[in-house]
Amino acid sequence: MKTATKPKLIQELVPAACCAPLAKPSITDDEAGMTAKLFKALSDPHRVRIVNLLANAPEPLCVCDITEVVDLKQPTVSFHLKKLVASGLIHREQRGVWGYYSLSRNALRRLARTFEPKGASK
């Protein structure tokens, strides 16, 4: 008798040191590099639309659903999703032959902290 297996979650983690506030007197090369990686992932309008779509989705979305909404071909959507997963902004979960994607709320919080004004409370 086969037992059901949980879907496999695939993601690349962004280090906790990511996204030091830009108003901080000084940031390290590593902090600057990780912050730039996140900004680069969001530098494409299609990726911003995908993040927006996932931010408003009540549950993970299949790549086929994302393709429909952003009106791009599946290989192009997969390319953008791969970049967003690598940046740590979204999670990918494999369910059979399809990938399902969800937003990483923790990554967005770290990104938001980037814009905290100098002396803001934590």
Biopython code that builds the backbone (N, CA, C, O; Angstrom):
import numpy as np
from Bio.PDB.StructureBuilder import StructureBuilder

atoms = [
    (1, "MET", "N", (0.833, -1.177, 0.000)),
    (1, "MET", "CA", (0.000, 0.000, 0.000)),
    (1, "MET", "C", (0.880, 1.245, 0.000)),
    (1, "MET", "O", (1.785, 1.375, 0.824)),
    (2, "LYS", "N", (0.608, 2.159, -0.932)),
    (2, "LYS", "CA", (1.388, 3.385, -1.015)),
    (2, "LYS", "C", (0.865, 4.413, -0.021)),
    (2, "LYS", "O", (-0.336, 4.514, 0.229)),
    (3, "THR", "N", (1.802, 5.170, 0.539)),
    (3, "THR", "CA", (1.391, 6.254, 1.414)),
    (3, "THR", "C", (1.557, 7.561, 0.663)),
    (3, "THR", "O", (2.444, 7.697, -0.179)),
    (4, "ALA", "N", (0.714, 8.504, 0.969)),
    (4, "ALA", "CA", (0.784, 9.816, 0.315)),
    (4, "ALA", "C", (2.038, 10.545, 0.784)),
    (4, "ALA", "O", (2.403, 10.497, 1.959)),
    (5, "THR", "N", (2.672, 11.202, -0.138)),
    (5, "THR", "CA", (3.854, 11.982, 0.220)),
    (5, "THR", "C", (3.514, 13.456, 0.134)),
    (5, "THR", "O", (2.701, 13.876, -0.690)),
    (6, "LYS", "N", (4.141, 14.224, 0.989)),
    (6, "LYS", "CA", (3.934, 15.669, 0.970)),
    (6, "LYS", "C", (4.671, 16.254, -0.230)),
    (6, "LYS", "O", (5.714, 15.740, -0.634)),
    (7, "PRO", "N", (4.121, 17.345, -0.808)),
    (7, "PRO", "CA", (4.821, 17.982, -1.912)),
    (7, "PRO", "C", (6.199, 18.466, -1.475)),
    (7, "PRO", "O", (6.379, 18.917, -0.343)),
    (8, "LYS", "N", (7.147, 18.370, -2.363)),
    (8, "LYS", "CA", (8.518, 18.781, -2.073)),
    (8, "LYS", "C", (8.644, 20.286, -2.270)),
    (8, "LYS", "O", (8.292, 20.808, -3.328)),
    (9, "LEU", "N", (9.143, 20.980, -1.260)),
    (9, "LEU", "CA", (9.324, 22.420, -1.334)),
    (9, "LEU", "C", (10.752, 22.698, -1.777)),
    (9, "LEU", "O", (11.709, 22.231, -1.160)),
    (10, "ILE", "N", (10.881, 23.462, -2.849)),
    (10, "ILE", "CA", (12.188, 23.794, -3.388)),
    (10, "ILE", "C", (12.352, 25.300, -3.311)),
    (10, "ILE", "O", (11.528, 26.043, -3.846)),
    (11, "GLN", "N", (13.401, 25.756, -2.656)),
    (11, "GLN", "CA", (13.633, 27.183, -2.573)),
    (11, "GLN", "C", (15.103, 27.454, -2.306)),
    (11, "GLN", "O", (15.828, 26.596, -1.803)),
    (12, "GLU", "N", (15.523, 28.644, -2.647)),
    (12, "GLU", "CA", (16.864, 29.096, -2.336)),
    (12, "GLU", "C", (16.716, 30.161, -1.270)),
    (12, "GLU", "O", (16.017, 31.154, -1.475)),
    (13, "LEU", "N", (17.364, 29.967, -0.142)),
    (13, "LEU", "CA", (17.192, 30.878, 0.973)),
    (13, "LEU", "C", (18.055, 32.123, 0.836)),
    (13, "LEU", "O", (19.197, 32.062, 0.378)),
    (14, "VAL", "N", (17.490, 33.242, 1.240)),
    (14, "VAL", "CA", (18.224, 34.497, 1.269)),
    (14, "VAL", "C", (18.763, 34.649, 2.687)),
    (14, "VAL", "O", (18.000, 34.520, 3.645)),
    (15, "PRO", "N", (20.054, 34.918, 2.846)),
    (15, "PRO", "CA", (20.624, 35.051, 4.181)),
    (15, "PRO", "C", (19.908, 36.105, 5.015)),
    (15, "PRO", "O", (19.426, 37.102, 4.477)),
    (16, "ALA", "N", (19.838, 35.892, 6.311)),
    (16, "ALA", "CA", (19.159, 36.827, 7.209)),
    (16, "ALA", "C", (19.815, 38.201, 7.201)),
    (16, "ALA", "O", (19.158, 39.197, 7.503)),
    (17, "ALA", "N", (21.100, 38.273, 6.860)),
    (17, "ALA", "CA", (21.805, 39.549, 6.846)),
    (17, "ALA", "C", (21.401, 40.417, 5.657)),
    (17, "ALA", "O", (21.843, 41.560, 5.536)),
    (18, "CYS", "N", (20.564, 39.873, 4.788)),
    (18, "CYS", "CA", (20.151, 40.589, 3.592)),
    (18, "CYS", "C", (19.454, 41.890, 3.912)),
    (18, "CYS", "O", (18.775, 42.022, 4.931)),
    (19, "CYS", "N", (19.629, 42.820, 3.047)),
    (19, "CYS", "CA", (18.838, 44.045, 3.024)),
    (19, "CYS", "C", (19.019, 44.930, 4.244)),
    (19, "CYS", "O", (18.052, 45.255, 4.933)),
    (20, "ALA", "N", (20.234, 45.313, 4.506)),
    (20, "ALA", "CA", (20.489, 46.284, 5.559)),
    (20, "ALA", "C", (19.853, 47.603, 5.145)),
    (20, "ALA", "O", (19.846, 47.939, 3.960)),
    (21, "PRO", "N", (19.314, 48.362, 6.110)),
    (21, "PRO", "CA", (18.707, 49.642, 5.743)),
    (21, "PRO", "C", (19.684, 50.522, 4.967)),
    (21, "PRO", "O", (20.850, 50.654, 5.337)),
    (22, "LEU", "N", (19.191, 51.116, 3.894)),
    (22, "LEU", "CA", (20.057, 51.959, 3.063)),
    (22, "LEU", "C", (20.487, 53.221, 3.794)),
    (22, "LEU", "O", (21.477, 53.844, 3.411)),
    (23, "ALA", "N", (19.763, 53.611, 4.839)),
    (23, "ALA", "CA", (20.136, 54.784, 5.631)),
    (23, "ALA", "C", (21.192, 54.456, 6.683)),
    (23, "ALA", "O", (21.666, 55.350, 7.384)),
    (24, "LYS", "N", (21.557, 53.202, 6.796)),
    (24, "LYS", "CA", (22.600, 52.764, 7.732)),
    (24, "LYS", "C", (23.901, 53.467, 7.343)),
    (24, "LYS", "O", (24.181, 53.617, 6.153)),
    (25, "PRO", "N", (24.706, 53.901, 8.324)),
    (25, "PRO", "CA", (25.943, 54.627, 7.991)),
    (25, "PRO", "C", (26.866, 53.881, 7.027)),
    (25, "PRO", "O", (27.547, 54.500, 6.210)),
    (26, "SER", "N", (26.885, 52.554, 7.125)),
    (26, "SER", "CA", (27.753, 51.770, 6.256)),
    (26, "SER", "C", (27.172, 50.370, 6.113)),
    (26, "SER", "O", (26.636, 49.809, 7.069)),
    (27, "ILE", "N", (27.282, 49.807, 4.903)),
    (27, "ILE", "CA", (26.867, 48.422, 4.713)),
    (27, "ILE", "C", (28.055, 47.643, 4.156)),
    (27, "ILE", "O", (28.931, 48.205, 3.498)),
    (28, "THR", "N", (28.068, 46.363, 4.427)),
    (28, "THR", "CA", (29.165, 45.523, 3.969)),
    (28, "THR", "C", (28.990, 45.195, 2.490)),
    (28, "THR", "O", (27.925, 45.418, 1.915)),
    (29, "ASP", "N", (30.025, 44.674, 1.896)),
    (29, "ASP", "CA", (29.945, 44.242, 0.502)),
    (29, "ASP", "C", (28.900, 43.129, 0.341)),
    (29, "ASP", "O", (28.169, 43.100, -0.649)),
    (30, "ASP", "N", (28.835, 42.218, 1.316)),
    (30, "ASP", "CA", (27.848, 41.132, 1.267)),
    (30, "ASP", "C", (26.422, 41.675, 1.331)),
    (30, "ASP", "O", (25.551, 41.243, 0.576)),
    (31, "GLU", "N", (26.187, 42.635, 2.248)),
    (31, "GLU", "CA", (24.858, 43.237, 2.354)),
    (31, "GLU", "C", (24.479, 43.964, 1.066)),
    (31, "GLU", "O", (23.341, 43.870, 0.605)),
    (32, "ALA", "N", (25.419, 44.674, 0.500)),
    (32, "ALA", "CA", (25.158, 45.386, -0.755)),
    (32, "ALA", "C", (24.863, 44.399, -1.883)),
    (32, "ALA", "O", (23.972, 44.629, -2.701)),
    (33, "GLY", "N", (25.607, 43.312, -1.920)),
    (33, "GLY", "CA", (25.406, 42.300, -2.958)),
    (33, "GLY", "C", (24.053, 41.621, -2.856)),
    (33, "GLY", "O", (23.378, 41.426, -3.867)),
    (34, "MET", "N", (23.643, 41.253, -1.628)),
    (34, "MET", "CA", (22.350, 40.592, -1.439)),
    (34, "MET", "C", (21.196, 41.551, -1.733)),
    (34, "MET", "O", (20.185, 41.151, -2.310)),
    (35, "THR", "N", (21.348, 42.809, -1.337)),
    (35, "THR", "CA", (20.307, 43.794, -1.626)),
    (35, "THR", "C", (20.196, 44.013, -3.130)),
    (35, "THR", "O", (19.091, 44.095, -3.667)),
    (36, "ALA", "N", (21.317, 44.105, -3.801)),
    (36, "ALA", "CA", (21.305, 44.280, -5.258)),
    (36, "ALA", "C", (20.661, 43.082, -5.950)),
    (36, "ALA", "O", (19.973, 43.248, -6.957)),
    (37, "LYS", "N", (20.876, 41.878, -5.419)),
    (37, "LYS", "CA", (20.280, 40.672, -6.011)),
    (37, "LYS", "C", (18.753, 40.757, -5.965)),
    (37, "LYS", "O", (18.078, 40.399, -6.930)),
    (38, "LEU", "N", (18.216, 41.231, -4.841)),
    (38, "LEU", "CA", (16.765, 41.374, -4.737)),
    (38, "LEU", "C", (16.246, 42.456, -5.682)),
    (38, "LEU", "O", (15.232, 42.267, -6.354)),
    (39, "PHE", "N", (16.944, 43.589, -5.729)),
    (39, "PHE", "CA", (16.525, 44.666, -6.630)),
    (39, "PHE", "C", (16.587, 44.205, -8.083)),
    (39, "PHE", "O", (15.713, 44.534, -8.885)),
    (40, "LYS", "N", (17.614, 43.450, -8.410)),
    (40, "LYS", "CA", (17.752, 42.952, -9.784)),
    (40, "LYS", "C", (16.594, 42.018, -10.143)),
    (40, "LYS", "O", (16.081, 42.047, -11.262)),
    (41, "ALA", "N", (16.194, 41.197, -9.182)),
    (41, "ALA", "CA", (15.069, 40.284, -9.428)),
    (41, "ALA", "C", (13.783, 41.058, -9.701)),
    (41, "ALA", "O", (12.913, 40.581, -10.429)),
    (42, "LEU", "N", (13.661, 42.242, -9.122)),
    (42, "LEU", "CA", (12.460, 43.058, -9.311)),
    (42, "LEU", "C", (12.631, 44.112, -10.403)),
    (42, "LEU", "O", (11.770, 44.976, -10.567)),
    (43, "SER", "N", (13.714, 44.052, -11.136)),
    (43, "SER", "CA", (13.987, 45.085, -12.141)),
    (43, "SER", "C", (13.235, 44.868, -13.452)),
    (43, "SER", "O", (13.318, 45.701, -14.355)),
    (44, "ASP", "N", (12.515, 43.776, -13.563)),
    (44, "ASP", "CA", (11.751, 43.486, -14.776)),
    (44, "ASP", "C", (10.256, 43.643, -14.477)),
    (44, "ASP", "O", (9.767, 43.090, -13.492)),
    (45, "PRO", "N", (9.526, 44.390, -15.314)),
    (45, "PRO", "CA", (8.089, 44.597, -15.058)),
    (45, "PRO", "C", (7.276, 43.302, -14.989)),
    (45, "PRO", "O", (6.303, 43.225, -14.238)),
    (46, "HIS", "N", (7.660, 42.297, -15.756)),
    (46, "HIS", "CA", (6.939, 41.024, -15.706)),
    (46, "HIS", "C", (7.118, 40.355, -14.347)),
    (46, "HIS", "O", (6.179, 39.758, -13.821)),
    (47, "ARG", "N", (8.308, 40.453, -13.782)),
    (47, "ARG", "CA", (8.561, 39.858, -12.466)),
    (47, "ARG", "C", (7.790, 40.602, -11.382)),
    (47, "ARG", "O", (7.279, 39.993, -10.443)),
    (48, "VAL", "N", (7.711, 41.914, -11.519)),
    (48, "VAL", "CA", (6.933, 42.697, -10.555)),
    (48, "VAL", "C", (5.462, 42.286, -10.631)),
    (48, "VAL", "O", (4.803, 42.165, -9.598)),
    (49, "ARG", "N", (4.945, 42.074, -11.831)),
    (49, "ARG", "CA", (3.553, 41.622, -11.989)),
    (49, "ARG", "C", (3.357, 40.234, -11.380)),
    (49, "ARG", "O", (2.324, 39.966, -10.766)),
    (50, "ILE", "N", (4.339, 39.359, -11.547)),
    (50, "ILE", "CA", (4.237, 38.014, -10.968)),
    (50, "ILE", "C", (4.222, 38.098, -9.444)),
    (50, "ILE", "O", (3.428, 37.416, -8.797)),
    (51, "VAL", "N", (5.087, 38.923, -8.866)),
    (51, "VAL", "CA", (5.111, 39.095, -7.412)),
    (51, "VAL", "C", (3.773, 39.664, -6.941)),
    (51, "VAL", "O", (3.239, 39.225, -5.922)),
    (52, "ASN", "N", (3.233, 40.630, -7.670)),
    (52, "ASN", "CA", (1.938, 41.211, -7.334)),
    (52, "ASN", "C", (0.840, 40.149, -7.373)),
    (52, "ASN", "O", (-0.007, 40.089, -6.483)),
    (53, "LEU", "N", (0.862, 39.327, -8.395)),
    (53, "LEU", "CA", (-0.120, 38.253, -8.544)),
    (53, "LEU", "C", (-0.044, 37.289, -7.362)),
    (53, "LEU", "O", (-1.067, 36.914, -6.790)),
    (54, "LEU", "N", (1.174, 36.893, -7.002)),
    (54, "LEU", "CA", (1.361, 35.955, -5.895)),
    (54, "LEU", "C", (1.005, 36.595, -4.553)),
    (54, "LEU", "O", (0.519, 35.913, -3.650)),
    (55, "ALA", "N", (1.244, 37.899, -4.421)),
    (55, "ALA", "CA", (0.914, 38.599, -3.176)),
    (55, "ALA", "C", (-0.590, 38.623, -2.933)),
    (55, "ALA", "O", (-1.038, 38.716, -1.790)),
    (56, "ASN", "N", (-1.360, 38.540, -3.997)),
    (56, "ASN", "CA", (-2.814, 38.596, -3.889)),
    (56, "ASN", "C", (-3.484, 37.228, -4.018)),
    (56, "ASN", "O", (-4.710, 37.125, -3.967)),
    (57, "ALA", "N", (-2.693, 36.199, -4.183)),
    (57, "ALA", "CA", (-3.239, 34.846, -4.340)),
    (57, "ALA", "C", (-3.469, 34.219, -2.962)),
    (57, "ALA", "O", (-2.593, 34.290, -2.100)),
    (58, "PRO", "N", (-4.637, 33.606, -2.744)),
    (58, "PRO", "CA", (-4.910, 32.984, -1.451)),
    (58, "PRO", "C", (-4.142, 31.673, -1.223)),
    (58, "PRO", "O", (-4.052, 31.191, -0.093)),
    (59, "GLU", "N", (-3.590, 31.102, -2.302)),
    (59, "GLU", "CA", (-2.844, 29.846, -2.205)),
    (59, "GLU", "C", (-1.796, 29.824, -3.318)),
    (59, "GLU", "O", (-1.865, 30.636, -4.241)),
    (60, "PRO", "N", (-0.829, 28.908, -3.245)),
    (60, "PRO", "CA", (0.188, 28.829, -4.309)),
    (60, "PRO", "C", (-0.458, 28.662, -5.681)),
    (60, "PRO", "O", (-1.483, 27.996, -5.830)),
    (61, "LEU", "N", (0.173, 29.286, -6.685)),
    (61, "LEU", "CA", (-0.350, 29.223, -8.053)),
    (61, "LEU", "C", (0.510, 28.331, -8.921)),
    (61, "LEU", "O", (1.735, 28.304, -8.804)),
    (62, "CYS", "N", (-0.158, 27.606, -9.790)),
    (62, "CYS", "CA", (0.503, 26.771, -10.785)),
    (62, "CYS", "C", (1.111, 27.669, -11.860)),
    (62, "CYS", "O", (0.571, 28.731, -12.169)),
    (63, "VAL", "N", (2.223, 27.240, -12.420)),
    (63, "VAL", "CA", (2.856, 28.017, -13.480)),
    (63, "VAL", "C", (1.882, 28.254, -14.633)),
    (63, "VAL", "O", (1.941, 29.296, -15.286)),
    (64, "CYS", "N", (0.997, 27.309, -14.885)),
    (64, "CYS", "CA", (0.025, 27.470, -15.978)),
    (64, "CYS", "C", (-0.945, 28.609, -15.690)),
    (64, "CYS", "O", (-1.364, 29.310, -16.611)),
    (65, "ASP", "N", (-1.311, 28.807, -14.414)),
    (65, "ASP", "CA", (-2.192, 29.915, -14.043)),
    (65, "ASP", "C", (-1.482, 31.256, -14.188)),
    (65, "ASP", "O", (-2.084, 32.240, -14.618)),
    (66, "ILE", "N", (-0.215, 31.294, -13.832)),
    (66, "ILE", "CA", (0.565, 32.535, -13.935)),
    (66, "ILE", "C", (0.727, 32.911, -15.395)),
    (66, "ILE", "O", (0.589, 34.080, -15.757)),
    (67, "THR", "N", (1.021, 31.925, -16.239)),
    (67, "THR", "CA", (1.198, 32.153, -17.681)),
    (67, "THR", "C", (-0.048, 32.808, -18.275)),
    (67, "THR", "O", (0.055, 33.733, -19.080)),
    (68, "GLU", "N", (-1.209, 32.330, -17.881)),
    (68, "GLU", "CA", (-2.470, 32.865, -18.377)),
    (68, "GLU", "C", (-2.635, 34.348, -18.037)),
    (68, "GLU", "O", (-3.045, 35.141, -18.884)),
    (69, "VAL", "N", (-2.317, 34.712, -16.806)),
    (69, "VAL", "CA", (-2.545, 36.074, -16.326)),
    (69, "VAL", "C", (-1.548, 37.069, -16.906)),
    (69, "VAL", "O", (-1.940, 38.172, -17.289)),
    (70, "VAL", "N", (-0.275, 36.710, -16.980)),
    (70, "VAL", "CA", (0.737, 37.665, -17.445)),
    (70, "VAL", "C", (0.866, 37.692, -18.962)),
    (70, "VAL", "O", (1.615, 38.503, -19.507)),
    (71, "ASP", "N", (0.142, 36.812, -19.647)),
    (71, "ASP", "CA", (0.098, 36.791, -21.102)),
    (71, "ASP", "C", (1.479, 36.660, -21.747)),
    (71, "ASP", "O", (1.825, 37.380, -22.683)),
    (72, "LEU", "N", (2.258, 35.709, -21.209)),
    (72, "LEU", "CA", (3.566, 35.372, -21.762)),
    (72, "LEU", "C", (3.594, 33.873, -22.019)),
    (72, "LEU", "O", (2.802, 33.123, -21.448)),
    (73, "LYS", "N", (4.498, 33.444, -22.869)),
    (73, "LYS", "CA", (4.662, 32.016, -23.138)),
    (73, "LYS", "C", (5.255, 31.329, -21.903)),
    (73, "LYS", "O", (5.963, 31.956, -21.115)),
    (74, "GLN", "N", (4.959, 30.040, -21.745)),
    (74, "GLN", "CA", (5.390, 29.295, -20.569)),
    (74, "GLN", "C", (6.898, 29.322, -20.351)),
    (74, "GLN", "O", (7.320, 29.499, -19.208)),
    (75, "PRO", "N", (7.749, 29.158, -21.382)),
    (75, "PRO", "CA", (9.193, 29.206, -21.120)),
    (75, "PRO", "C", (9.656, 30.561, -20.567)),
    (75, "PRO", "O", (10.567, 30.620, -19.742)),
    (76, "THR", "N", (9.026, 31.642, -21.026)),
    (76, "THR", "CA", (9.381, 32.976, -20.538)),
    (76, "THR", "C", (8.952, 33.149, -19.091)),
    (76, "THR", "O", (9.699, 33.701, -18.283)),
    (77, "VAL", "N", (7.762, 32.684, -18.759)),
    (77, "VAL", "CA", (7.286, 32.764, -17.371)),
    (77, "VAL", "C", (8.189, 31.920, -16.475)),
    (77, "VAL", "O", (8.549, 32.355, -15.382)),
    (78, "SER", "N", (8.552, 30.736, -16.917)),
    (78, "SER", "CA", (9.442, 29.876, -16.127)),
    (78, "SER", "C", (10.796, 30.538, -15.890)),
    (78, "SER", "O", (11.364, 30.413, -14.805)),
    (79, "PHE", "N", (11.313, 31.238, -16.891)),
    (79, "PHE", "CA", (12.577, 31.971, -16.742)),
    (79, "PHE", "C", (12.446, 33.015, -15.631)),
    (79, "PHE", "O", (13.309, 33.107, -14.758)),
    (80, "HIS", "N", (11.365, 33.800, -15.666)),
    (80, "HIS", "CA", (11.166, 34.846, -14.655)),
    (80, "HIS", "C", (10.947, 34.234, -13.273)),
    (80, "HIS", "O", (11.455, 34.755, -12.280)),
    (81, "LEU", "N", (10.203, 33.146, -13.200)),
    (81, "LEU", "CA", (9.983, 32.482, -11.920)),
    (81, "LEU", "C", (11.287, 31.945, -11.338)),
    (81, "LEU", "O", (11.507, 32.011, -10.129)),
    (82, "LYS", "N", (12.142, 31.418, -12.197)),
    (82, "LYS", "CA", (13.442, 30.910, -11.735)),
    (82, "LYS", "C", (14.269, 32.031, -11.103)),
    (82, "LYS", "O", (14.912, 31.828, -10.073)),
    (83, "LYS", "N", (14.251, 33.202, -11.717)),
    (83, "LYS", "CA", (14.985, 34.356, -11.176)),
    (83, "LYS", "C", (14.419, 34.768, -9.813)),
    (83, "LYS", "O", (15.170, 35.079, -8.889)),
    (84, "LEU", "N", (13.087, 34.767, -9.700)),
    (84, "LEU", "CA", (12.455, 35.155, -8.433)),
    (84, "LEU", "C", (12.712, 34.125, -7.339)),
    (84, "LEU", "O", (12.903, 34.494, -6.180)),
    (85, "VAL", "N", (12.719, 32.851, -7.686)),
    (85, "VAL", "CA", (13.038, 31.798, -6.703)),
    (85, "VAL", "C", (14.490, 31.950, -6.243)),
    (85, "VAL", "O", (14.777, 31.868, -5.049)),
    (86, "ALA", "N", (15.402, 32.172, -7.190)),
    (86, "ALA", "CA", (16.825, 32.313, -6.854)),
    (86, "ALA", "C", (17.073, 33.508, -5.937)),
    (86, "ALA", "O", (17.997, 33.486, -5.124)),
    (87, "SER", "N", (16.253, 34.545, -6.066)),
    (87, "SER", "CA", (16.423, 35.726, -5.219)),
    (87, "SER", "C", (15.841, 35.505, -3.828)),
    (87, "SER", "O", (16.122, 36.275, -2.908)),
    (88, "GLY", "N", (15.031, 34.456, -3.666)),
    (88, "GLY", "CA", (14.408, 34.179, -2.382)),
    (88, "GLY", "C", (13.071, 34.868, -2.193)),
    (88, "GLY", "O", (12.465, 34.747, -1.129)),
    (89, "LEU", "N", (12.594, 35.589, -3.199)),
    (89, "LEU", "CA", (11.324, 36.303, -3.071)),
    (89, "LEU", "C", (10.110, 35.383, -3.146)),
    (89, "LEU", "O", (9.064, 35.684, -2.572)),
    (90, "ILE", "N", (10.248, 34.267, -3.850)),
    (90, "ILE", "CA", (9.140, 33.327, -3.946)),
    (90, "ILE", "C", (9.626, 31.916, -3.665)),
    (90, "ILE", "O", (10.820, 31.627, -3.742)),
    (91, "HIS", "N", (8.683, 31.043, -3.338)),
    (91, "HIS", "CA", (8.953, 29.633, -3.094)),
    (91, "HIS", "C", (8.388, 28.818, -4.245)),
    (91, "HIS", "O", (7.385, 29.197, -4.849)),
    (92, "ARG", "N", (9.031, 27.703, -4.546)),
    (92, "ARG", "CA", (8.532, 26.777, -5.570)),
    (92, "ARG", "C", (8.279, 25.431, -4.917)),
    (92, "ARG", "O", (9.120, 24.911, -4.183)),
    (93, "GLU", "N", (7.118, 24.878, -5.193)),
    (93, "GLU", "CA", (6.719, 23.583, -4.667)),
    (93, "GLU", "C", (6.369, 22.690, -5.857)),
    (93, "GLU", "O", (5.560, 23.069, -6.703)),
    (94, "GLN", "N", (6.972, 21.519, -5.920)),
    (94, "GLN", "CA", (6.705, 20.583, -7.021)),
    (94, "GLN", "C", (5.536, 19.689, -6.660)),
    (94, "GLN", "O", (5.555, 19.011, -5.632)),
    (95, "ARG", "N", (4.509, 19.689, -7.515)),
    (95, "ARG", "CA", (3.350, 18.804, -7.343)),
    (95, "ARG", "C", (3.172, 18.047, -8.647)),
    (95, "ARG", "O", (2.609, 18.573, -9.608)),
    (96, "GLY", "N", (3.644, 16.835, -8.677)),
    (96, "GLY", "CA", (3.593, 16.059, -9.921)),
    (96, "GLY", "C", (4.482, 16.708, -10.966)),
    (96, "GLY", "O", (5.669, 16.929, -10.722)),
    (97, "VAL", "N", (3.922, 17.012, -12.123)),
    (97, "VAL", "CA", (4.716, 17.631, -13.191)),
    (97, "VAL", "C", (4.673, 19.151, -13.134)),
    (97, "VAL", "O", (5.403, 19.814, -13.872)),
    (98, "TRP", "N", (3.829, 19.717, -12.270)),
    (98, "TRP", "CA", (3.665, 21.167, -12.221)),
    (98, "TRP", "C", (4.390, 21.785, -11.037)),
    (98, "TRP", "O", (4.501, 21.186, -9.968)),
    (99, "GLY", "N", (4.880, 23.002, -11.256)),
    (99, "GLY", "CA", (5.457, 23.793, -10.184)),
    (99, "GLY", "C", (4.412, 24.769, -9.670)),
    (99, "GLY", "O", (3.705, 25.405, -10.452)),
    (100, "TYR", "N", (4.319, 24.882, -8.361)),
    (100, "TYR", "CA", (3.407, 25.837, -7.735)),
    (100, "TYR", "C", (4.240, 26.866, -6.985)),
    (100, "TYR", "O", (5.226, 26.524, -6.334)),
    (101, "TYR", "N", (3.837, 28.126, -7.082)),
    (101, "TYR", "CA", (4.635, 29.224, -6.563)),
    (101, "TYR", "C", (3.851, 30.037, -5.547)),
    (101, "TYR", "O", (2.646, 30.244, -5.683)),
    (102, "SER", "N", (4.570, 30.494, -4.521)),
    (102, "SER", "CA", (3.978, 31.352, -3.497)),
    (102, "SER", "C", (5.009, 32.397, -3.088)),
    (102, "SER", "O", (6.214, 32.217, -3.259)),
    (103, "LEU", "N", (4.506, 33.467, -2.556)),
    (103, "LEU", "CA", (5.334, 34.585, -2.140)),
    (103, "LEU", "C", (6.003, 34.293, -0.809)),
    (103, "LEU", "O", (5.388, 33.703, 0.079)),
    (104, "SER", "N", (7.243, 34.694, -0.665)),
    (104, "SER", "CA", (7.941, 34.581, 0.613)),
    (104, "SER", "C", (7.699, 35.873, 1.386)),
    (104, "SER", "O", (8.323, 36.898, 1.109)),
    (105, "ARG", "N", (6.797, 35.818, 2.347)),
    (105, "ARG", "CA", (6.471, 37.015, 3.147)),
    (105, "ARG", "C", (7.697, 37.494, 3.927)),
    (105, "ARG", "O", (7.877, 38.698, 4.109)),
    (106, "ASN", "N", (8.537, 36.571, 4.386)),
    (106, "ASN", "CA", (9.742, 36.962, 5.126)),
    (106, "ASN", "C", (10.694, 37.751, 4.236)),
    (106, "ASN", "O", (11.278, 38.740, 4.678)),
    (107, "ALA", "N", (10.856, 37.326, 2.992)),
    (107, "ALA", "CA", (11.742, 38.050, 2.078)),
    (107, "ALA", "C", (11.216, 39.455, 1.823)),
    (107, "ALA", "O", (11.999, 40.402, 1.751)),
    (108, "LEU", "N", (9.914, 39.605, 1.686)),
    (108, "LEU", "CA", (9.341, 40.934, 1.469)),
    (108, "LEU", "C", (9.532, 41.824, 2.686)),
    (108, "LEU", "O", (9.779, 43.021, 2.545)),
    (109, "ARG", "N", (9.418, 41.247, 3.887)),
    (109, "ARG", "CA", (9.661, 42.041, 5.104)),
    (109, "ARG", "C", (11.110, 42.518, 5.149)),
    (109, "ARG", "O", (11.384, 43.665, 5.505)),
    (110, "ARG", "N", (12.043, 41.620, 4.783)),
    (110, "ARG", "CA", (13.456, 42.020, 4.774)),
    (110, "ARG", "C", (13.691, 43.107, 3.741)),
    (110, "ARG", "O", (14.448, 44.046, 3.987)),
    (111, "LEU", "N", (13.055, 42.989, 2.597)),
    (111, "LEU", "CA", (13.188, 44.002, 1.556)),
    (111, "LEU", "C", (12.609, 45.330, 2.034)),
    (111, "LEU", "O", (13.194, 46.384, 1.784)),
    (112, "ALA", "N", (11.471, 45.291, 2.715)),
    (112, "ALA", "CA", (10.854, 46.522, 3.224)),
    (112, "ALA", "C", (11.758, 47.216, 4.236)),
    (112, "ALA", "O", (11.805, 48.445, 4.285)),
    (113, "ARG", "N", (12.476, 46.438, 5.045)),
    (113, "ARG", "CA", (13.395, 47.028, 6.033)),
    (113, "ARG", "C", (14.519, 47.810, 5.363)),
    (113, "ARG", "O", (15.139, 48.665, 5.995)),
    (114, "THR", "N", (14.781, 47.531, 4.111)),
    (114, "THR", "CA", (15.815, 48.255, 3.370)),
    (114, "THR", "C", (15.519, 49.753, 3.350)),
    (114, "THR", "O", (16.433, 50.578, 3.329)),
    (115, "PHE", "N", (14.241, 50.090, 3.356)),
    (115, "PHE", "CA", (13.842, 51.478, 3.223)),
    (115, "PHE", "C", (13.522, 52.168, 4.543)),
    (115, "PHE", "O", (12.999, 53.282, 4.549)),
    (116, "GLU", "N", (13.830, 51.517, 5.655)),
    (116, "GLU", "CA", (13.601, 52.134, 6.951)),
    (116, "GLU", "C", (14.483, 53.371, 7.085)),
    (116, "GLU", "O", (15.676, 53.327, 6.784)),
    (117, "PRO", "N", (13.893, 54.467, 7.535)),
    (117, "PRO", "CA", (14.712, 55.670, 7.715)),
    (117, "PRO", "C", (15.694, 55.497, 8.867)),
    (117, "PRO", "O", (15.495, 54.679, 9.766)),
    (118, "LYS", "N", (16.741, 56.281, 8.813)),
    (118, "LYS", "CA", (17.773, 56.220, 9.854)),
    (118, "LYS", "C", (17.140, 56.463, 11.210)),
    (118, "LYS", "O", (16.379, 57.413, 11.396)),
    (119, "GLY", "N", (17.465, 55.589, 12.159)),
    (119, "GLY", "CA", (16.965, 55.735, 13.524)),
    (119, "GLY", "C", (15.576, 55.167, 13.728)),
    (119, "GLY", "O", (15.004, 55.340, 14.804)),
    (120, "ALA", "N", (15.006, 54.489, 12.729)),
    (120, "ALA", "CA", (13.664, 53.915, 12.887)),
    (120, "ALA", "C", (13.708, 52.793, 13.901)),
    (120, "ALA", "O", (14.725, 52.116, 14.051)),
    (121, "SER", "N", (12.605, 52.599, 14.595)),
    (121, "SER", "CA", (12.562, 51.507, 15.580)),
    (121, "SER", "C", (12.472, 50.175, 14.874)),
    (121, "SER", "O", (11.962, 50.087, 13.757)),
    (122, "LYS", "N", (12.972, 49.128, 15.531)),
    (122, "LYS", "CA", (13.002, 47.787, 14.920)),
    (122, "LYS", "C", (11.816, 46.985, 15.299)),
    (122, "LYS", "O", (11.685, 45.838, 14.873)),
]
sb = StructureBuilder()
sb.init_structure("model")
sb.init_model(0)
sb.init_chain("A")
sb.init_seg("    ")
for serial, (resi, resn, name, xyz) in enumerate(atoms, 1):
    if name == "N":
        sb.init_residue(resn, " ", resi, " ")
    sb.init_atom(name, np.array(xyz, "f"), 0.0, 1.0, " ", f" {name:<3s}", serial, name[0])
structure = sb.get_structure()
